[in-house]
Amino acid sequence: MWTWKIPAPVPFCFPVFVGNPDELVAECKLQSIFLTRLWPDAEHDPKLHPNAAWMAKHLVSLPVDQRHDVNDMERIAKAVLAVAKPPPDPPEGMRRFIA
């Protein structure tokens, strides 16, 4: 493991796509892990913007900001891996962006 040697900015979240975002958020909340759904109610026309619709439906952000230490990250990772299900295949236009 490594730690920051000098103060540096850190991201506020690590975005992931899952097949069961509501279940994951609820289960993690029971463990005092507060995940965030990013833009679940974004207004868009799914027929015109299938990528936006897919992302809004499956995107969850994991907390990774400076408040958390290595033990927190391991606890978050274990909780997420225990509950998260893979998302369905993304729309054709997004496949090149997702590993």
C-alpha positions in Angstrom: 0.0 0.0 0.0 1.0 3.6 -0.4 0.1 6.9 1.1 0.3 10.5 0.0 3.6 12.1 1.1 2.4 15.7 0.3 -1.0 17.2 0.4 -2.7 16.7 -3.0 -6.2 16.8 -4.4 -8.2 13.6 -4.5 -11.3 12.7 -6.4 -14.6 12.7 -4.4 -15.7 9.4 -5.9 -14.9 6.4 -8.0 -17.7 5.8 -10.5 -18.8 2.2 -11.3 -21.6 0.7 -13.3 -23.6 -2.0 -11.6 -26.7 -4.0 -12.5 -28.3 -3.5 -9.1 -27.6 0.1 -8.0 -30.5 0.5 -5.6 -29.8 -2.8 -3.8 -26.1 -2.0 -3.6 -26.7 1.5 -2.2 -29.3 0.2 0.4 -27.1 -2.7 1.5 -24.0 -0.4 1.9 -26.1 2.1 3.8 -26.9 -0.6 6.4 -23.1 -0.9 6.8 -22.7 2.9 7.2 -21.1 3.1 3.7 -22.7 5.9 1.8 -22.7 5.4 -1.9 -24.3 7.9 -4.3 -26.4 7.5 -7.3 -25.3 10.0 -9.9 -28.1 11.6 -11.9 -30.6 8.7 -11.5 -33.4 11.1 -12.4 -31.7 13.1 -15.2 -34.1 14.2 -17.8 -33.4 12.8 -21.2 -35.2 11.0 -24.0 -33.9 7.4 -23.8 -34.6 6.9 -27.5 -32.5 9.9 -28.4 -29.9 9.4 -25.7 -29.5 5.7 -24.9 -26.0 6.2 -23.5 -27.3 8.7 -21.0 -30.2 6.5 -20.1 -28.0 3.5 -19.5 -25.5 5.5 -17.4 -28.2 7.1 -15.3 -29.7 3.7 -14.6 -26.5 1.9 -13.6 -24.0 4.5 -12.3 -23.0 4.5 -8.6 -20.2 6.5 -7.1 -18.0 4.9 -4.4 -16.5 7.3 -1.8 -12.8 7.7 -2.1 -12.1 11.2 -0.8 -9.5 12.3 1.8 -11.7 11.3 4.8 -11.1 7.6 4.1 -8.0 5.5 4.9 -6.8 2.1 3.6 -9.1 0.3 6.1 -12.1 2.2 4.9 -11.3 1.4 1.3 -10.9 -2.3 2.0 -14.2 -2.3 3.9 -16.0 -0.5 1.0 -14.5 -2.8 -1.6 -15.6 -5.9 0.3 -19.1 -4.6 0.7 -19.4 -3.6 -2.9 -18.0 -6.9 -4.2 -20.3 -8.9 -2.0 -23.5 -7.3 -3.4 -22.8 -5.7 -6.8 -24.0 -7.5 -9.9 -22.6 -6.8 -13.3 -24.6 -4.3 -15.4 -26.2 -5.4 -18.6 -24.3 -4.7 -21.8 -24.2 -1.0 -22.6 -25.6 0.5 -25.7 -23.5 0.0 -28.8 -22.2 3.6 -28.7 -20.7 3.2 -25.2 -19.0 -0.2 -25.6 -15.7 1.3 -26.7 -15.5 3.4 -23.5 -16.2 0.6 -21.0 -13.8 -2.2 -20.1 
